[in-house]
Amino acid sequence: MADSGSSDQFVSSPMRDNWYQRSSYLGSTFALITTVDEHGQTNIGPYQLSFPFEVNTGRSWMVISRNTSNTATNVHRTLKCALNFIEYDEAHIDTILKLGYPGQTTAEKMAYNTLDLIDSPTAGRESNSVYPKILADAYQVYECTLDVDRINENPILRDSLSAHLLLNIDNILVKEKWMGGIDGSGEKMPRIPMTYGFRGGSSFWFGEVQAAYKLPIPDLGAKHELVHYEANRLDDEVRFTVDACKQLTGIPNAFLRNVLGGIVKQAKARGVTNVDEAFVLELNKEREK
């Protein structure tokens, strides 16, 4: 609902630096990035401008930071970092706000830090002068390596006044209790916090967290009869059974031929000429690993 004392007409917002929070709204989650400083101590920095970059064949993450930040300095030296995502906890908000204040040393931050730091359970990533500790309270952690070569090859990333940290995701850690929300077997989601960033030169804004809920996929995908018809037109040797096609309903029509083509390619590579329900289910299991 619009503010009752303001007009509902659109007006031009001035284009300022840090436009995403000084000229407009961007509500999002944030990452608490752990890195190792020059003294071997783990540093924590909160980042809103942190988002997926490559999501399929490549798995990478982009973080935009000040060039002189502790995080950028540490990552450029060690090439390693961990992106920690924590649930909403009002008790930690004050600490997170302080951790984001520029110009502090790691030692100064750790003097008031209330977040528990632990070694990564990933073999070979125990904390040392290169690998940081991770947050014990995180519901998930992305363990990453800076992709220096691709940054140097791209003038937008290389020459920016900000640090564009292109991070390859080496490993994803998720608390076991939250795996059900990923594979579809669970009914709960983490209480993911929401920030609206720095506003008006004086305040950071956070949003209240409410319980997540799920909705079924819209029933707009291809029916199994259409899937069966399309599938058996793709290749003279590979045939699809009706039961196999029933496993493929719900795929948006725009993606159907690409998905079916991928299954045909897998069938040929494995010497399969009859794609049945068991074959499709096996491919689905492999894809989810």
Secondary structure, 3 states (H helix, E strand, C coil): CCCCCCCCCCCCCCCCCCHHHHCCCCCECCEEEEEECCCCCEEEEEECCEEEEECCCCCEEEEEEECCCHHHHHHHHHCEEEEEEECCCHHHHHHHHHHCCCCCCHHHHHHHCCCCEECCCCCCCCCCCCCCCEECCEEEEEEEEECHHHHHHCHHHHCCCEEEEEEEEEEEEECHHHHHHHHCCCCCCCCCCEEEEEECCCEEEEECCCCCCCCCCCCCCCCHHHHHHHHCCCCCCCEECHHHHHCCCCCCHHHHHHHHHHHHHHHHHCCCCEECHHHHHHHHHHHHC
